[in-house]
Amino acid sequence: MGNVVEVKVGLHCEECIKKILKAIKKMEDIETYNVDTQLNKVTVTGNITTEEVIRVLQKIGKTARNWEGDEIYG
């Protein structure tokens, strides 16, 4: 199993969630992904890094940050 990446991202509406899922599905080397709307949390596993996931979310206009720390990207 690859890395487990957890990021905090605003999940305001169904459209936002669809955009996020579509962007994540396009990433290479992912194994699983999950969106938790109650926690505003996106979890992706695979041969990917936190920075890669955050970059993909930024490309679709989402502000994302590392779930663990206070690092804010975007």
All heavy atoms as a GROMACS GRO file, in nm:
protein
  584
    1MET      N    1   0.084  -0.119   0.000
    1MET     CA    2   0.000   0.000   0.000
    1MET      C    3   0.088   0.125   0.000
    1MET      O    4   0.194   0.126   0.060
    1MET     CB    5  -0.090  -0.002   0.124
    1MET     CG    6  -0.192   0.110   0.124
    1MET     SD    7  -0.328   0.068   0.232
    1MET     CE    8  -0.344   0.221   0.321
    2GLY      N    9   0.042   0.229  -0.065
    2GLY     CA   10   0.120   0.352  -0.077
    2GLY      C   11   0.098   0.445   0.040
    2GLY      O   12   0.059   0.405   0.149
    3ASN      N   13   0.122   0.570   0.016
    3ASN     CA   14   0.104   0.673   0.116
    3ASN      C   15  -0.043   0.700   0.141
    3ASN      O   16  -0.126   0.683   0.053
    3ASN     CB   17   0.168   0.805   0.068
    3ASN     CG   18   0.316   0.789   0.042
    3ASN    OD1   19   0.384   0.714   0.108
    3ASN    ND2   20   0.365   0.861  -0.057
    4VAL      N   21  -0.072   0.746   0.262
    4VAL     CA   22  -0.206   0.792   0.294
    4VAL      C   23  -0.197   0.944   0.309
    4VAL      O   24  -0.124   0.993   0.394
    4VAL     CB   25  -0.260   0.729   0.423
    4VAL    CG1   26  -0.398   0.785   0.456
    4VAL    CG2   27  -0.268   0.578   0.410
    5VAL      N   28  -0.269   1.016   0.224
    5VAL     CA   29  -0.266   1.162   0.226
    5VAL      C   30  -0.402   1.211   0.272
    5VAL      O   31  -0.505   1.172   0.217
    5VAL     CB   32  -0.234   1.218   0.085
    5VAL    CG1   33  -0.248   1.368   0.082
    5VAL    CG2   34  -0.094   1.176   0.042
    6GLU      N   35  -0.400   1.295   0.376
    6GLU     CA   36  -0.524   1.353   0.426
    6GLU      C   37  -0.512   1.504   0.419
    6GLU      O   38  -0.418   1.562   0.471
    6GLU     CB   39  -0.549   1.311   0.571
    6GLU     CG   40  -0.569   1.162   0.588
    6GLU     CD   41  -0.585   1.121   0.732
    6GLU    OE1   42  -0.516   1.178   0.819
    6GLU    OE2   43  -0.667   1.033   0.758
    7VAL      N   44  -0.608   1.568   0.353
    7VAL     CA   45  -0.607   1.714   0.342
    7VAL      C   46  -0.743   1.770   0.383
    7VAL      O   47  -0.846   1.705   0.368
    7VAL     CB   48  -0.571   1.763   0.200
    7VAL    CG1   49  -0.428   1.725   0.164
    7VAL    CG2   50  -0.667   1.711   0.095
    8LYS      N   51  -0.739   1.891   0.435
    8LYS     CA   52  -0.860   1.962   0.472
    8LYS      C   53  -0.895   2.056   0.357
    8LYS      O   54  -0.811   2.131   0.311
    8LYS     CB   55  -0.835   2.043   0.600
    8LYS     CG   56  -0.959   2.109   0.655
    8LYS     CD   57  -0.929   2.167   0.792
    8LYS     CE   58  -1.051   2.227   0.856
    8LYS     NZ   59  -1.146   2.128   0.905
    9VAL      N   60  -1.019   2.047   0.311
    9VAL     CA   61  -1.062   2.129   0.197
    9VAL      C   62  -1.210   2.159   0.215
    9VAL      O   63  -1.284   2.077   0.268
    9VAL     CB   64  -1.033   2.056   0.063
    9VAL    CG1   65  -1.108   1.927   0.052
    9VAL    CG2   66  -1.063   2.145  -0.056
   10GLY      N   67  -1.251   2.277   0.174
   10GLY     CA   68  -1.391   2.316   0.187
   10GLY      C   69  -1.482   2.236   0.095
   10GLY      O   70  -1.462   2.236  -0.026
   11LEU      N   71  -1.576   2.167   0.152
   11LEU     CA   72  -1.672   2.088   0.075
   11LEU      C   73  -1.810   2.150   0.097
   11LEU      O   74  -1.887   2.107   0.180
   11LEU     CB   75  -1.671   1.942   0.122
   11LEU     CG   76  -1.535   1.872   0.118
   11LEU    CD1   77  -1.540   1.741   0.194
   11LEU    CD2   78  -1.492   1.849  -0.025
   12HIS      N   79  -1.838   2.255   0.020
   12HIS     CA   80  -1.958   2.335   0.047
   12HIS      C   81  -2.085   2.281  -0.015
   12HIS      O   82  -2.193   2.299   0.039
   12HIS     CB   83  -1.934   2.479  -0.001
   12HIS     CG   84  -1.812   2.540   0.058
   12HIS    ND1   85  -1.801   2.570   0.190
   12HIS    CD2   86  -1.692   2.571   0.003
   12HIS    CE1   87  -1.681   2.621   0.215
   12HIS    NE2   88  -1.613   2.622   0.102
   13CYS      N   89  -2.074   2.216  -0.131
   13CYS     CA   90  -2.195   2.173  -0.201
   13CYS      C   91  -2.163   2.051  -0.286
   13CYS      O   92  -2.048   2.012  -0.299
   13CYS     CB   93  -2.247   2.287  -0.289
   13CYS     SG   94  -2.131   2.334  -0.419
   14GLU      N   95  -2.268   1.992  -0.342
   14GLU     CA   96  -2.250   1.874  -0.428
   14GLU      C   97  -2.158   1.903  -0.546
   14GLU      O   98  -2.080   1.818  -0.586
   14GLU     CB   99  -2.386   1.825  -0.479
   14GLU     CG  100  -2.465   1.746  -0.377
   14GLU     CD  101  -2.394   1.619  -0.333
   14GLU    OE1  102  -2.343   1.544  -0.417
   14GLU    OE2  103  -2.390   1.596  -0.211
   15GLU      N  104  -2.170   2.023  -0.604
   15GLU     CA  105  -2.086   2.059  -0.719
   15GLU      C  106  -1.938   2.057  -0.680
   15GLU      O  107  -1.854   2.008  -0.755
   15GLU     CB  108  -2.123   2.197  -0.770
   15GLU     CG  109  -2.194   2.210  -0.904
   15GLU     CD  110  -2.198   2.088  -0.993
   15GLU    OE1  111  -2.104   2.066  -1.069
   15GLU    OE2  112  -2.298   2.017  -0.993
   16CYS      N  113  -1.907   2.113  -0.563
   16CYS     CA  114  -1.768   2.113  -0.513
   16CYS      C  115  -1.717   1.970  -0.501
   16CYS      O  116  -1.606   1.940  -0.544
   16CYS     CB  117  -1.759   2.178  -0.375
   16CYS     SG  118  -1.797   2.352  -0.370
   17ILE      N  119  -1.797   1.887  -0.441
   17ILE     CA  120  -1.756   1.748  -0.418
   17ILE      C  121  -1.734   1.677  -0.551
   17ILE      O  122  -1.634   1.606  -0.568
   17ILE     CB  123  -1.862   1.675  -0.332
   17ILE    CG1  124  -1.866   1.740  -0.193
   17ILE    CG2  125  -1.832   1.526  -0.322
   17ILE    CD1  126  -1.988   1.704  -0.111
   18LYS      N  127  -1.823   1.698  -0.647
   18LYS     CA  128  -1.807   1.636  -0.780
   18LYS      C  129  -1.678   1.682  -0.846
   18LYS      O  130  -1.606   1.601  -0.906
   18LYS     CB  131  -1.926   1.670  -0.870
   18LYS     CG  132  -2.051   1.593  -0.838
   18LYS     CD  133  -2.163   1.634  -0.931
   18LYS     CE  134  -2.294   1.571  -0.891
   18LYS     NZ  135  -2.406   1.622  -0.970
   19LYS      N  136  -1.648   1.812  -0.837
   19LYS     CA  137  -1.525   1.865  -0.897
   19LYS      C  138  -1.401   1.802  -0.833
   19LYS      O  139  -1.306   1.764  -0.901
   19LYS     CB  140  -1.517   2.016  -0.875
   19LYS     CG  141  -1.584   2.099  -0.980
   19LYS     CD  142  -1.575   2.243  -0.940
   19LYS     CE  143  -1.520   2.330  -1.049
   19LYS     NZ  144  -1.521   2.472  -1.012
   20ILE      N  145  -1.404   1.791  -0.701
   20ILE     CA  146  -1.291   1.733  -0.627
   20ILE      C  147  -1.272   1.588  -0.666
   20ILE      O  148  -1.160   1.544  -0.696
   20ILE     CB  149  -1.312   1.750  -0.476
   20ILE    CG1  150  -1.296   1.898  -0.438
   20ILE    CG2  151  -1.214   1.663  -0.397
   20ILE    CD1  152  -1.343   1.932  -0.298
   21LEU      N  153  -1.379   1.510  -0.667
   21LEU     CA  154  -1.369   1.369  -0.704
   21LEU      C  155  -1.317   1.352  -0.846
   21LEU      O  156  -1.232   1.267  -0.871
   21LEU     CB  157  -1.504   1.299  -0.688
   21LEU     CG  158  -1.550   1.276  -0.544
   21LEU    CD1  159  -1.690   1.220  -0.542
   21LEU    CD2  160  -1.454   1.185  -0.470
   22LYS      N  161  -1.366   1.433  -0.936
   22LYS     CA  162  -1.323   1.425  -1.076
   22LYS      C  163  -1.173   1.453  -1.087
   22LYS      O  164  -1.100   1.382  -1.158
   22LYS     CB  165  -1.402   1.525  -1.160
   22LYS     CG  166  -1.378   1.516  -1.307
   22LYS     CD  167  -1.468   1.611  -1.384
   22LYS     CE  168  -1.443   1.604  -1.532
   22LYS     NZ  169  -1.526   1.697  -1.607
   23ALA      N  170  -1.125   1.554  -1.015
   23ALA     CA  171  -0.983   1.589  -1.019
   23ALA      C  172  -0.897   1.479  -0.959
   23ALA      O  173  -0.793   1.443  -1.013
   23ALA     CB  174  -0.960   1.721  -0.945
   24ILE      N  175  -0.943   1.422  -0.847
   24ILE     CA  176  -0.865   1.317  -0.781
   24ILE      C  177  -0.859   1.191  -0.867
   24ILE      O  178  -0.755   1.127  -0.878
   24ILE     CB  179  -0.922   1.287  -0.641
   24ILE    CG1  180  -0.892   1.405  -0.548
   24ILE    CG2  181  -0.865   1.158  -0.584
   24ILE    CD1  182  -0.959   1.397  -0.414
   25LYS      N  183  -0.971   1.156  -0.929
   25LYS     CA  184  -0.974   1.035  -1.013
   25LYS      C  185  -0.876   1.042  -1.128
   25LYS      O  186  -0.829   0.940  -1.177
   25LYS     CB  187  -1.115   1.014  -1.069
   25LYS     CG  188  -1.214   0.965  -0.966
   25LYS     CD  189  -1.352   0.951  -1.030
   25LYS     CE  190  -1.459   0.928  -0.927
   25LYS     NZ  191  -1.594   0.923  -0.985
   26LYS      N  192  -0.843   1.163  -1.174
   26LYS     CA  193  -0.750   1.180  -1.286
   26LYS      C  194  -0.604   1.161  -1.244
   26LYS      O  195  -0.518   1.146  -1.329
   26LYS     CB  196  -0.766   1.319  -1.347
   26LYS     CG  197  -0.893   1.336  -1.426
   26LYS     CD  198  -0.899   1.474  -1.487
   26LYS     CE  199  -1.026   1.494  -1.566
   26LYS     NZ  200  -1.034   1.630  -1.620
   27MET      N  201  -0.577   1.164  -1.114
   27MET     CA  202  -0.439   1.149  -1.068
   27MET      C  203  -0.389   1.008  -1.096
   27MET      O  204  -0.464   0.911  -1.087
   27MET     CB  205  -0.431   1.177  -0.917
   27MET     CG  206  -0.459   1.320  -0.880
   27MET     SD  207  -0.449   1.347  -0.702
   27MET     CE  208  -0.271   1.335  -0.678
   28GLU      N  209  -0.260   1.000  -1.128
   28GLU     CA  210  -0.199   0.869  -1.152
   28GLU      C  211  -0.154   0.809  -1.020
   28GLU      O  212  -0.124   0.880  -0.924
   28GLU     CB  213  -0.078   0.885  -1.245
   28GLU     CG  214  -0.118   0.917  -1.387
   28GLU     CD  215   0.001   0.924  -1.479
   28GLU    OE1  216   0.100   0.854  -1.452
   28GLU    OE2  217  -0.005   1.000  -1.576
   29ASP      N  218  -0.149   0.678  -1.016
   29ASP     CA  219  -0.096   0.604  -0.901
   29ASP      C  220  -0.178   0.617  -0.774
   29ASP      O  221  -0.124   0.605  -0.664
   29ASP     CB  222   0.050   0.644  -0.872
   29ASP     CG  223   0.144   0.605  -0.986
   29ASP    OD1  224   0.113   0.506  -1.055
   29ASP    OD2  225   0.245   0.674  -1.006
   30ILE      N  226  -0.310   0.643  -0.786
   30ILE     CA  227  -0.392   0.641  -0.665
   30ILE      C  228  -0.457   0.504  -0.652
   30ILE      O  229  -0.485   0.437  -0.751
   30ILE     CB  230  -0.499   0.753  -0.661
   30ILE    CG1  231  -0.600   0.738  -0.774
   30ILE    CG2  232  -0.436   0.890  -0.659
   30ILE    CD1  233  -0.723   0.824  -0.755
   31GLU      N  234  -0.476   0.462  -0.528
   31GLU     CA  235  -0.539   0.332  -0.502
   31GLU      C  236  -0.682   0.352  -0.453
   31GLU      O  237  -0.774   0.290  -0.505
   31GLU     CB  238  -0.458   0.255  -0.398
   31GLU     CG  239  -0.320   0.215  -0.449
   31GLU     CD  240  -0.228   0.166  -0.339
   31GLU    OE1  241  -0.277   0.134  -0.229
   31GLU    OE2  242  -0.107   0.160  -0.364
   32THR      N  243  -0.700   0.437  -0.353
   32THR     CA  244  -0.833   0.465  -0.301
   32THR      C  245  -0.846   0.613  -0.271
   32THR      O  246  -0.746   0.684  -0.256
   32THR     CB  247  -0.861   0.387  -0.171
   32THR    OG1  248  -0.772   0.432  -0.069
   32THR    CG2  249  -0.847   0.237  -0.189
   33TYR      N  250  -0.970   0.657  -0.259
   33TYR     CA  251  -0.995   0.795  -0.219
   33TYR      C  252  -1.127   0.800  -0.145
   33TYR      O  253  -1.215   0.716  -0.166
   33TYR     CB  254  -0.995   0.891  -0.339
   33TYR     CG  255  -1.091   0.851  -0.447
   33TYR    CD1  256  -1.224   0.893  -0.445
   33TYR    CD2  257  -1.049   0.769  -0.551
   33TYR    CE1  258  -1.312   0.854  -0.543
   33TYR    CE2  259  -1.137   0.730  -0.650
   33TYR     CZ  260  -1.269   0.773  -0.645
   33TYR     OH  261  -1.357   0.734  -0.742
   34ASN      N  262  -1.139   0.897  -0.056
   34ASN     CA  263  -1.260   0.913   0.021
   34ASN      C  264  -1.281   1.060   0.052
   34ASN      O  265  -1.186   1.133   0.078
   34ASN     CB  266  -1.250   0.833   0.152
   34ASN     CG  267  -1.379   0.840   0.232
   34ASN    OD1  268  -1.487   0.818   0.181
   34ASN    ND2  269  -1.367   0.876   0.357
   35VAL      N  270  -1.407   1.104   0.047
   35VAL     CA  271  -1.440   1.241   0.082
   35VAL      C  272  -1.535   1.237   0.202
   35VAL      O  273  -1.640   1.173   0.195
   35VAL     CB  274  -1.508   1.313  -0.037
   35VAL    CG1  275  -1.554   1.452   0.004
   35VAL    CG2  276  -1.413   1.321  -0.155
   36ASP      N  277  -1.493   1.301   0.310
   36ASP     CA  278  -1.577   1.308   0.431
   36ASP      C  279  -1.633   1.449   0.440
   36ASP      O  280  -1.562   1.543   0.478
   36ASP     CB  281  -1.494   1.274   0.554
   36ASP     CG  282  -1.577   1.264   0.681
   36ASP    OD1  283  -1.677   1.339   0.692
   36ASP    OD2  284  -1.544   1.181   0.767
   37THR      N  285  -1.759   1.464   0.403
   37THR     CA  286  -1.820   1.597   0.397
   37THR      C  287  -1.838   1.659   0.535
   37THR      O  288  -1.837   1.780   0.550
   37THR     CB  289  -1.955   1.593   0.324
   37THR    OG1  290  -2.038   1.494   0.384
   37THR    CG2  291  -1.936   1.560   0.178
   38GLN      N  292  -1.855   1.577   0.638
   38GLN     CA  293  -1.876   1.632   0.772
   38GLN      C  294  -1.748   1.691   0.830
   38GLN      O  295  -1.751   1.789   0.901
   38GLN     CB  296  -1.932   1.524   0.864
   38GLN     CG  297  -2.071   1.481   0.820
   38GLN     CD  298  -2.147   1.413   0.931
   38GLN    OE1  299  -2.094   1.325   0.996
   38GLN    NE2  300  -2.270   1.455   0.952
   39LEU      N  301  -1.635   1.629   0.796
   39LEU     CA  302  -1.506   1.678   0.847
   39LEU      C  303  -1.435   1.771   0.748
   39LEU      O  304  -1.330   1.826   0.779
   39LEU     CB  305  -1.413   1.560   0.879
   39LEU     CG  306  -1.454   1.468   0.992
   39LEU    CD1  307  -1.358   1.351   1.003
   39LEU    CD2  308  -1.459   1.543   1.125
   40ASN      N  309  -1.490   1.787   0.627
   40ASN     CA  310  -1.422   1.861   0.520
   40ASN      C  311  -1.284   1.800   0.494
   40ASN      O  312  -1.184   1.870   0.487
   40ASN     CB  313  -1.409   2.009   0.552
   40ASN     CG  314  -1.540   2.082   0.536
   40ASN    OD1  315  -1.619   2.051   0.448
   40ASN    ND2  316  -1.564   2.178   0.621
   41LYS      N  317  -1.282   1.669   0.483
   41LYS     CA  318  -1.156   1.596   0.472
   41LYS      C  319  -1.156   1.508   0.348
   41LYS      O  320  -1.253   1.440   0.318
   41LYS     CB  321  -1.142   1.508   0.597
   41LYS     CG  322  -1.016   1.428   0.606
   41LYS     CD  323  -1.019   1.350   0.737
   41LYS     CE  324  -0.891   1.280   0.767
   41LYS     NZ  325  -0.897   1.211   0.897
   42VAL      N  326  -1.045   1.513   0.275
   42VAL     CA  327  -1.026   1.427   0.159
   42VAL      C  328  -0.908   1.336   0.191
   42VAL      O  329  -0.801   1.383   0.230
   42VAL     CB  330  -0.997   1.510   0.031
   42VAL    CG1  331  -0.964   1.418  -0.086
   42VAL    CG2  332  -1.116   1.598  -0.002
   43THR      N  333  -0.928   1.205   0.176
   43THR     CA  334  -0.823   1.107   0.202
   43THR      C  335  -0.795   1.034   0.071
   43THR      O  336  -0.887   0.984   0.006
   43THR     CB  337  -0.868   1.005   0.309
   43THR    OG1  338  -0.910   1.076   0.426
   43THR    CG2  339  -0.755   0.910   0.345
   44VAL      N  340  -0.667   1.030   0.034
   44VAL     CA  341  -0.626   0.961  -0.089
   44VAL      C  342  -0.509   0.868  -0.053
   44VAL      O  343  -0.418   0.909   0.019
   44VAL     CB  344  -0.579   1.062  -0.197
   44VAL    CG1  345  -0.547   0.991  -0.327
   44VAL    CG2  346  -0.684   1.170  -0.220
   45THR      N  347  -0.513   0.745  -0.101
   45THR     CA  348  -0.399   0.655  -0.080
   45THR      C  349  -0.341   0.618  -0.216
   45THR      O  350  -0.412   0.613  -0.316
   45THR     CB  351  -0.439   0.525  -0.006
   45THR    OG1  352  -0.536   0.455  -0.082
   45THR    CG2  353  -0.493   0.554   0.132
   46GLY      N  354  -0.211   0.596  -0.216
   46GLY     CA  355  -0.143   0.558  -0.339
   46GLY      C  356  -0.002   0.610  -0.340
   46GLY      O  357   0.050   0.658  -0.239
   47ASN      N  358   0.060   0.604  -0.455
   47ASN     CA  359   0.198   0.650  -0.470
   47ASN      C  360   0.195   0.800  -0.503
   47ASN      O  361   0.230   0.842  -0.613
   47ASN     CB  362   0.266   0.569  -0.581
   47ASN     CG  363   0.414   0.598  -0.588
   47ASN    OD1  364   0.473   0.648  -0.492
   47ASN    ND2  365   0.474   0.571  -0.701
   48ILE      N  366   0.150   0.880  -0.404
   48ILE     CA  367   0.133   1.023  -0.422
   48ILE      C  368   0.180   1.095  -0.296
   48ILE      O  369   0.200   1.033  -0.193
   48ILE     CB  370  -0.016   1.059  -0.451
   48ILE    CG1  371  -0.112   0.975  -0.365
   48ILE    CG2  372  -0.051   1.036  -0.594
   48ILE    CD1  373  -0.175   1.045  -0.257
   49THR      N  374   0.197   1.226  -0.306
   49THR     CA  375   0.237   1.305  -0.190
   49THR      C  376   0.126   1.404  -0.156
   49THR      O  377   0.039   1.433  -0.238
   49THR     CB  378   0.366   1.386  -0.218
   49THR    OG1  379   0.337   1.481  -0.320
   49THR    CG2  380   0.480   1.296  -0.260
   50THR      N  381   0.132   1.457  -0.035
   50THR     CA  382   0.036   1.559   0.008
   50THR      C  383   0.040   1.677  -0.087
   50THR      O  384  -0.063   1.730  -0.127
   50THR     CB  385   0.068   1.605   0.151
   50THR    OG1  386   0.065   1.490   0.238
   50THR    CG2  387  -0.031   1.707   0.200
   51GLU      N  388   0.161   1.718  -0.126
   51GLU     CA  389   0.176   1.834  -0.215
   51GLU      C  390   0.107   1.810  -0.349
   51GLU      O  391   0.047   1.900  -0.405
   51GLU     CB  392   0.324   1.867  -0.237
   51GLU     CG  393   0.394   1.923  -0.115
   51GLU     CD  394   0.426   1.818  -0.008
   51GLU    OE1  395   0.433   1.697  -0.040
   51GLU    OE2  396   0.439   1.858   0.109
   52GLU      N  397   0.116   1.687  -0.401
   52GLU     CA  398   0.051   1.657  -0.529
   52GLU      C  399  -0.101   1.669  -0.518
   52GLU      O  400  -0.166   1.726  -0.606
   52GLU     CB  401   0.087   1.515  -0.575
   52GLU     CG  402   0.229   1.503  -0.625
   52GLU     CD  403   0.270   1.358  -0.652
   52GLU    OE1  404   0.222   1.267  -0.584
   52GLU    OE2  405   0.350   1.339  -0.744
   53VAL      N  406  -0.157   1.616  -0.411
   53VAL     CA  407  -0.302   1.624  -0.392
   53VAL      C  408  -0.345   1.769  -0.378
   53VAL      O  409  -0.441   1.815  -0.441
   53VAL     CB  410  -0.347   1.542  -0.269
   53VAL    CG1  411  -0.495   1.562  -0.242
   53VAL    CG2  412  -0.316   1.394  -0.290
   54ILE      N  413  -0.271   1.845  -0.298
   54ILE     CA  414  -0.305   1.987  -0.277
   54ILE      C  415  -0.294   2.064  -0.408
   54ILE      O  416  -0.380   2.146  -0.440
   54ILE     CB  417  -0.218   2.046  -0.165
   54ILE    CG1  418  -0.262   1.987  -0.032
   54ILE    CG2  419  -0.226   2.199  -0.165
   54ILE    CD1  420  -0.173   2.020   0.086
   55ARG      N  421  -0.192   2.036  -0.488
   55ARG     CA  422  -0.175   2.103  -0.617
   55ARG      C  423  -0.293   2.076  -0.710
   55ARG      O  424  -0.343   2.166  -0.776
   55ARG     CB  425  -0.044   2.058  -0.681
   55ARG     CG  426   0.014   2.158  -0.779
   55ARG     CD  427   0.152   2.122  -0.829
   55ARG     NE  428   0.242   2.073  -0.726
   55ARG     CZ  429   0.306   1.956  -0.730
   55ARG    NH1  430   0.293   1.876  -0.832
   55ARG    NH2  431   0.386   1.919  -0.632
   56VAL      N  432  -0.339   1.952  -0.714
   56VAL     CA  433  -0.454   1.916  -0.799
   56VAL      C  434  -0.578   1.992  -0.753
   56VAL      O  435  -0.654   2.043  -0.834
   56VAL     CB  436  -0.477   1.762  -0.795
   56VAL    CG1  437  -0.615   1.726  -0.848
   56VAL    CG2  438  -0.370   1.691  -0.875
   57LEU      N  439  -0.597   2.002  -0.622
   57LEU     CA  440  -0.714   2.074  -0.570
   57LEU      C  441  -0.704   2.224  -0.596
   57LEU      O  442  -0.803   2.290  -0.625
   57LEU     CB  443  -0.731   2.045  -0.420
   57LEU     CG  444  -0.764   1.899  -0.388
   57LEU    CD1  445  -0.767   1.877  -0.237
   57LEU    CD2  446  -0.895   1.855  -0.450
   58GLN      N  447  -0.583   2.277  -0.590
   58GLN     CA  448  -0.563   2.420  -0.619
   58GLN      C  449  -0.596   2.451  -0.764
   58GLN      O  450  -0.651   2.557  -0.795
   58GLN     CB  451  -0.419   2.462  -0.590
   58GLN     CG  452  -0.390   2.478  -0.444
   58GLN     CD  453  -0.245   2.514  -0.417
   58GLN    OE1  454  -0.157   2.479  -0.495
   58GLN    NE2  455  -0.221   2.584  -0.309
   59LYS      N  456  -0.564   2.358  -0.854
   59LYS     CA  457  -0.591   2.379  -0.997
   59LYS      C  458  -0.739   2.398  -1.024
   59LYS      O  459  -0.777   2.463  -1.121
   59LYS     CB  460  -0.538   2.262  -1.080
   59LYS     CG  461  -0.390   2.267  -1.105
   59LYS     CD  462  -0.347   2.154  -1.195
   59LYS     CE  463  -0.197   2.151  -1.212
   59LYS     NZ  464  -0.151   2.034  -1.285
   60ILE      N  465  -0.825   2.337  -0.941
   60ILE     CA  466  -0.970   2.353  -0.961
   60ILE      C  467  -1.027   2.462  -0.870
   60ILE      O  468  -1.148   2.473  -0.853
   60ILE     CB  469  -1.045   2.219  -0.942
   60ILE    CG1  470  -1.028   2.164  -0.800
   60ILE    CG2  471  -1.006   2.118  -1.048
   60ILE    CD1  472  -1.123   2.053  -0.764
   61GLY      N  473  -0.937   2.542  -0.810
   61GLY     CA  474  -0.981   2.657  -0.733
   61GLY      C  475  -1.012   2.631  -0.587
   61GLY      O  476  -1.076   2.712  -0.520
   62LYS      N  477  -0.967   2.518  -0.534
   62LYS     CA  478  -0.993   2.485  -0.395
   62LYS      C  479  -0.873   2.520  -0.308
   62LYS      O  480  -0.760   2.501  -0.347
   62LYS     CB  481  -1.022   2.334  -0.380
   62LYS     CG  482  -1.152   2.294  -0.439
   62LYS     CD  483  -1.261   2.337  -0.345
   62LYS     CE  484  -1.394   2.349  -0.408
   62LYS     NZ  485  -1.484   2.429  -0.328
   63THR      N  486  -0.900   2.570  -0.190
   63THR     CA  487  -0.794   2.593  -0.092
   63THR      C  488  -0.784   2.468  -0.007
   63THR      O  489  -0.883   2.424   0.052
   63THR     CB  490  -0.828   2.714  -0.003
   63THR    OG1  491  -0.840   2.828  -0.087
   63THR    CG2  492  -0.719   2.738   0.099
   64ALA      N  493  -0.666   2.410  -0.001
   64ALA     CA  494  -0.646   2.286   0.074
   64ALA      C  495  -0.526   2.302   0.166
   64ALA      O  496  -0.437   2.380   0.139
   64ALA     CB  497  -0.622   2.170  -0.023
   65ARG      N  498  -0.530   2.227   0.276
   65ARG     CA  499  -0.414   2.228   0.365
   65ARG      C  500  -0.394   2.089   0.425
   65ARG      O  501  -0.488   2.009   0.431
   65ARG     CB  502  -0.428   2.333   0.473
   65ARG     CG  503  -0.541   2.311   0.568
   65ARG     CD  504  -0.548   2.427   0.665
   65ARG     NE  505  -0.676   2.423   0.731
   65ARG     CZ  506  -0.694   2.455   0.857
   65ARG    NH1  507  -0.595   2.493   0.931
   65ARG    NH2  508  -0.813   2.449   0.911
   66ASN      N  509  -0.274   2.067   0.470
   66ASN     CA  510  -0.239   1.941   0.532
   66ASN      C  511  -0.330   1.918   0.652
   66ASN      O  512  -0.350   2.008   0.734
   66ASN     CB  513  -0.091   1.948   0.575
   66ASN     CG  514  -0.038   1.814   0.617
   66ASN    OD1  515  -0.108   1.731   0.667
   66ASN    ND2  516   0.091   1.797   0.596
   67TRP      N  517  -0.385   1.799   0.665
   67TRP     CA  518  -0.477   1.768   0.773
   67TRP      C  519  -0.407   1.777   0.909
   67TRP      O  520  -0.464   1.827   1.005
   67TRP     CB  521  -0.536   1.629   0.753
   67TRP     CG  522  -0.639   1.596   0.854
   67TRP    CD1  523  -0.625   1.519   0.966
   67TRP    CD2  524  -0.775   1.644   0.857
   67TRP    NE1  525  -0.744   1.516   1.034
   67TRP    CE2  526  -0.837   1.590   0.970
   67TRP    CE3  527  -0.848   1.726   0.772
   67TRP    CZ2  528  -0.969   1.618   1.002
   67TRP    CZ3  529  -0.980   1.752   0.804
   67TRP    CH2  530  -1.040   1.698   0.919
   68GLU      N  531  -0.284   1.733   0.916
   68GLU     CA  532  -0.212   1.726   1.044
   68GLU      C  533  -0.163   1.862   1.093
   68GLU      O  534  -0.178   1.896   1.209
   68GLU     CB  535  -0.089   1.632   1.031
   68GLU     CG  536  -0.126   1.489   1.006
   68GLU     CD  537  -0.201   1.428   1.124
   68GLU    OE1  538  -0.156   1.446   1.238
   68GLU    OE2  539  -0.303   1.362   1.101
   69GLY      N  540  -0.101   1.936   1.004
   69GLY     CA  541  -0.035   2.059   1.048
   69GLY      C  542  -0.113   2.184   1.015
   69GLY      O  543  -0.229   2.180   0.976
   70ASP      N  544  -0.045   2.295   1.030
   70ASP     CA  545  -0.106   2.424   1.002
   70ASP      C  546  -0.064   2.479   0.867
   70ASP      O  547  -0.091   2.593   0.836
   70ASP     CB  548  -0.067   2.526   1.111
   70ASP     CG  549  -0.130   2.490   1.244
   70ASP    OD1  550  -0.240   2.429   1.244
   70ASP    OD2  551  -0.070   2.521   1.348
   71GLU      N  552   0.008   2.398   0.790
   71GLU     CA  553   0.054   2.444   0.660
   71GLU      C  554  -0.066   2.469   0.570
   71GLU      O  555  -0.148   2.380   0.551
   71GLU     CB  556   0.142   2.340   0.593
   71GLU     CG  557   0.260   2.296   0.678
   71GLU     CD  558   0.310   2.160   0.633
   71GLU    OE1  559   0.326   2.139   0.512
   71GLU    OE2  560   0.332   2.077   0.720
   72ILE      N  561  -0.076   2.588   0.518
   72ILE     CA  562  -0.188   2.622   0.430
   72ILE      C  563  -0.134   2.645   0.290
   72ILE      O  564  -0.036   2.716   0.272
   72ILE     CB  565  -0.264   2.746   0.479
   72ILE    CG1  566  -0.323   2.716   0.617
   72ILE    CG2  567  -0.372   2.785   0.380
   72ILE    CD1  568  -0.394   2.834   0.678
   73TYR      N  569  -0.198   2.580   0.193
   73TYR     CA  570  -0.158   2.595   0.054
   73TYR      C  571  -0.275   2.656  -0.021
   73TYR      O  572  -0.387   2.610  -0.008
   73TYR     CB  573  -0.126   2.458  -0.008
   73TYR     CG  574  -0.020   2.380   0.065
   73TYR    CD1  575  -0.053   2.297   0.170
   73TYR    CD2  576   0.112   2.388   0.027
   73TYR    CE1  577   0.042   2.224   0.239
   73TYR    CE2  578   0.209   2.316   0.093
   73TYR     CZ  579   0.174   2.234   0.199
   73TYR     OH  580   0.269   2.162   0.264
   74GLY      N  581  -0.249   2.756  -0.100
   74GLY     CA  582  -0.354   2.810  -0.187
   74GLY      C  583  -0.427   2.928  -0.130
   74GLY      O  584  -0.447   2.956  -0.021
   0.00000   0.00000   0.00000
